[in-house]
Amino acid sequence: MKTTLLQIVQSILSDMDSEDVSSITDTIEAQQIASVVEDTYYNIIAAREIPEHNKLLSLVSPSDANKPTHFSYPTDTKTIKRVEYDVSPDSNKDFREIQWVDPILFLERMDENGLLVETYNESVQIFVNTDAAPRYYTSFDDNYIIMNSYDSNVETYLKANKTRAFGSVYPTFTQEDSFEPDLDNTLLPYLLAEAKSTCFSLFKGGSDPKVEQAARRLKSYVQNDMHKSVRPNKRTHYGRK
């Protein structure tokens, strides 16, 4: 079940006893409601881990021998949960997980016999090893990734096409009639209910009790039912095995 932005706006207009539209650009009110839907959409995805927004990604490399172990996060990245790098010295593939370490630990592990390179802000220098494939990485600013080493006998810098990351991204919302919010059938009713509740409050001078009740029920439900494959419940064991 896919629902367009126009259908969502039409549903809200109908419940508010407002003028019907055939496009969100027909009236100022329809455009205002579309903006509320967009704000509600981003509020929902910012506060939750949405399975549909998980993706396999490649990191972005500057392709710069002066920054041989540096990468940036892909555009609109929300979280990165796993990073891998192809450490094979030839055309064979051998992806190894590159472990995250805290920035302070990364600095403590730096080998001062390594290569001195500049970080992205061009003002601070750090050391990276040149005799082995990377084993761990960090980020000092949550925008850029730095790995600990590269094998200069294999490559002059780490390559983007040899990275493989699993993470979550922020999808794009478009103010167009045909736009379909990237949510599954569980979250779409919640989006509609929350947007409808907000529109009643903003444009009708108060919330509707039934709309509020539906929004609360759906919020409780979607917290535990966002995955298509059933996952085991996580329970606290309180020290017992």
C-alpha positions as CSV (number, residue, x, y, z in Angstrom):
1,M,0.0,0.0,0.0
2,K,1.6,3.2,-1.2
3,T,0.1,6.6,-0.5
4,T,0.9,9.8,-2.3
5,L,1.3,13.2,-0.6
6,L,-1.8,14.4,-2.5
7,Q,-3.8,11.5,-1.0
8,I,-2.6,12.3,2.5
9,V,-3.4,16.0,2.1
10,Q,-6.9,15.2,0.7
11,S,-7.6,12.9,3.6
12,I,-6.7,15.6,6.1
13,L,-8.7,18.2,4.3
14,S,-11.7,15.9,4.3
15,D,-11.5,15.3,8.0
16,M,-11.2,19.0,8.7
17,D,-14.3,19.7,6.5
18,S,-12.1,21.9,4.3
19,E,-12.2,22.5,0.5
20,D,-11.2,19.5,-1.5
21,V,-8.3,19.8,-4.0
22,S,-7.0,18.0,-7.0
23,S,-3.4,19.2,-6.4
24,I,-1.6,20.4,-3.3
25,T,-0.9,23.7,-5.2
26,D,-4.7,24.4,-5.5
27,T,-5.0,26.2,-2.2
28,I,-2.9,27.8,0.5
29,E,-4.4,25.5,3.0
30,A,-3.4,22.4,1.0
31,Q,0.2,23.7,0.8
32,Q,0.3,24.4,4.5
33,I,-0.9,20.8,5.2
34,A,1.7,19.4,2.9
35,S,4.3,21.3,4.8
36,V,3.0,19.8,8.1
37,V,3.1,16.4,6.6
38,E,6.8,16.9,5.6
39,D,7.7,18.2,9.1
40,T,5.9,15.2,10.7
41,Y,7.7,12.8,8.3
42,Y,11.1,14.1,9.3
43,N,10.1,14.0,13.0
44,I,9.2,10.4,12.7
45,I,12.3,9.2,10.9
46,A,14.7,11.3,13.1
47,A,13.5,9.6,16.3
48,R,13.4,6.0,15.0
49,E,15.4,3.4,13.2
50,I,13.4,2.8,10.1
51,P,14.3,-0.6,8.5
52,E,13.4,0.6,5.0
53,H,16.1,3.3,5.3
54,N,18.9,0.8,5.9
55,K,21.3,0.5,2.9
56,L,24.6,-0.9,1.7
57,L,26.8,2.1,1.0
58,S,30.2,3.0,-0.3
59,L,32.3,5.5,1.6
60,V,33.4,8.7,-0.3
61,S,37.1,8.9,-0.9
62,P,39.0,12.2,-1.7
63,S,41.3,10.2,-4.0
64,D,44.2,12.1,-2.5
65,A,47.6,10.5,-1.8
66,N,48.1,13.2,0.9
67,K,45.0,11.8,2.7
68,P,45.5,8.1,2.0
69,T,43.2,6.7,4.7
70,H,40.5,9.4,4.7
71,F,36.9,9.1,3.7
72,S,33.7,11.1,4.1
73,Y,30.3,9.7,5.0
74,P,27.9,9.4,2.0
75,T,25.4,12.2,1.6
76,D,22.4,12.1,4.0
77,T,23.9,9.4,6.2
78,K,22.1,8.9,9.5
79,T,24.2,6.1,11.0
80,I,26.9,3.7,9.9
81,K,26.6,0.3,11.7
82,R,29.4,-1.6,10.0
83,V,32.4,-0.7,7.7
84,E,34.3,-3.2,5.6
85,Y,37.3,-2.9,3.3
86,D,38.6,-5.2,0.6
87,V,42.1,-6.1,2.0
88,S,43.0,-8.4,-0.8
89,P,46.4,-7.5,-2.4
90,D,45.1,-8.7,-5.8
91,S,41.9,-8.9,-7.9
92,N,40.3,-11.4,-5.4
93,K,37.8,-10.0,-2.9
94,D,38.5,-10.2,0.8
95,F,36.3,-7.9,2.7
96,R,37.3,-7.4,6.3
97,E,35.3,-5.6,9.0
98,I,37.1,-2.4,10.0
99,Q,36.4,-1.8,13.7
100,W,35.3,1.5,15.1
101,V,37.5,3.0,17.9
102,D,37.0,6.1,20.0
103,P,39.0,9.1,18.7
104,I,41.1,9.2,21.9
105,L,42.0,5.5,21.5
106,F,42.8,6.1,17.8
107,L,45.3,8.8,18.8
108,E,46.8,6.7,21.5
109,R,47.4,3.8,19.0
110,M,49.1,6.0,16.4
111,D,52.5,4.8,15.4
112,E,54.8,7.8,15.2
113,N,57.0,5.9,12.8
114,G,54.1,6.0,10.3
115,L,53.3,8.6,7.6
116,L,52.4,12.1,8.8
117,V,49.2,13.3,7.1
118,E,46.8,16.2,7.5
119,T,43.3,15.8,8.7
120,Y,40.4,17.3,6.7
121,N,40.5,20.6,8.4
122,E,44.0,21.1,7.0
123,S,45.4,22.3,10.4
124,V,46.1,19.2,12.4
125,Q,48.5,16.3,11.5
126,I,48.3,12.7,12.5
127,F,50.2,9.5,11.7
128,V,48.9,6.5,9.7
129,N,50.7,3.3,8.9
130,T,51.7,2.5,5.4
131,D,52.6,-1.2,5.6
132,A,49.3,-3.0,6.2
133,A,45.6,-2.9,5.3
134,P,43.4,-1.0,7.6
135,R,42.1,-2.6,10.8
136,Y,40.2,0.2,12.6
137,Y,38.8,3.7,12.0
138,T,37.5,6.7,13.8
139,S,35.8,10.1,13.2
140,F,36.9,13.3,15.0
141,D,33.9,15.4,13.8
142,D,31.2,13.0,12.7
143,N,31.6,14.1,9.1
144,Y,34.8,12.4,8.0
145,I,36.3,8.9,8.6
146,I,40.0,8.2,9.1
147,M,41.4,4.6,9.0
148,N,44.6,3.7,10.7
149,S,46.6,2.4,7.8
150,Y,47.0,1.4,4.1
151,D,49.4,-0.9,2.3
152,S,51.6,1.3,0.1
153,N,52.7,-1.8,-1.8
154,V,49.2,-2.4,-3.0
155,E,47.7,1.1,-3.4
156,T,48.6,4.8,-3.0
157,Y,45.5,5.5,-1.0
158,L,42.4,3.6,0.1
159,K,39.7,3.3,-2.6
160,A,36.0,4.1,-2.3
161,N,35.1,1.1,-4.5
162,K,36.8,-1.2,-2.0
163,T,34.6,-0.1,0.9
164,R,31.4,-1.7,1.9
165,A,29.3,-0.1,4.7
166,F,25.9,-0.9,6.1
167,G,24.0,2.0,7.5
168,S,20.9,4.1,7.6
169,V,20.2,7.2,5.5
170,Y,17.8,10.1,5.5
171,P,15.4,9.9,2.6
172,T,14.3,12.9,0.6
173,F,10.8,14.4,0.9
174,T,9.5,16.2,-2.2
175,Q,6.5,18.5,-2.2
176,E,4.8,17.0,-5.2
177,D,1.4,15.4,-5.7
178,S,2.8,12.0,-6.7
179,F,5.5,11.8,-4.0
180,E,5.2,8.7,-1.9
181,P,6.8,8.9,1.6
182,D,9.3,6.2,2.1
183,L,7.5,4.4,5.0
184,D,6.0,0.9,5.2
185,N,2.4,0.1,5.8
186,T,2.9,0.2,9.5
187,L,4.2,3.7,9.8
188,L,2.1,5.4,7.1
189,P,-1.1,5.4,9.2
190,Y,1.0,6.9,12.1
191,L,2.3,9.6,9.8
192,L,-1.3,10.4,8.7
193,A,-2.6,10.4,12.3
194,E,0.3,12.6,13.6
195,A,0.0,15.1,10.7
196,K,-3.8,15.2,11.1
197,S,-3.5,15.9,14.8
198,T,-1.1,18.7,14.2
199,C,-3.3,20.2,11.4
200,F,-6.3,20.2,13.7
201,S,-4.3,22.0,16.4
202,L,-2.7,24.6,14.0
203,F,-5.6,25.3,11.7
204,K,-8.8,24.4,13.6
205,G,-7.9,25.9,17.0
206,G,-7.6,22.6,18.9
207,S,-7.1,18.9,18.6
208,D,-9.8,16.3,17.9
209,P,-10.0,13.7,20.7
210,K,-10.5,10.8,18.3
211,V,-7.6,11.8,16.1
212,E,-5.4,12.2,19.2
213,Q,-6.5,8.7,20.4
214,A,-5.6,7.2,17.1
215,A,-2.2,8.8,17.0
216,R,-1.4,7.6,20.6
217,R,-2.4,4.0,19.7
218,L,-0.4,3.9,16.5
219,K,2.7,5.4,18.2
220,S,2.6,2.6,20.8
221,Y,2.1,0.0,18.1
222,V,4.8,1.0,15.7
223,Q,7.5,1.0,18.4
224,N,7.4,-2.8,18.4
225,D,6.4,-3.7,14.8
226,M,8.7,-2.0,12.2
227,H,10.5,-5.0,10.8
228,K,8.9,-7.4,8.3
229,S,10.8,-10.3,9.7
230,V,9.8,-11.0,13.3
231,R,12.7,-10.3,15.7
232,P,13.1,-11.9,19.1
233,N,12.3,-9.7,22.0
234,K,15.3,-8.2,23.8
235,R,15.0,-8.8,27.5
236,T,17.1,-7.7,30.5
237,H,18.5,-10.8,32.3
238,Y,19.4,-9.1,35.5
239,G,22.5,-11.2,36.0
240,R,20.7,-14.6,35.5
241,K,21.7,-17.0,32.8
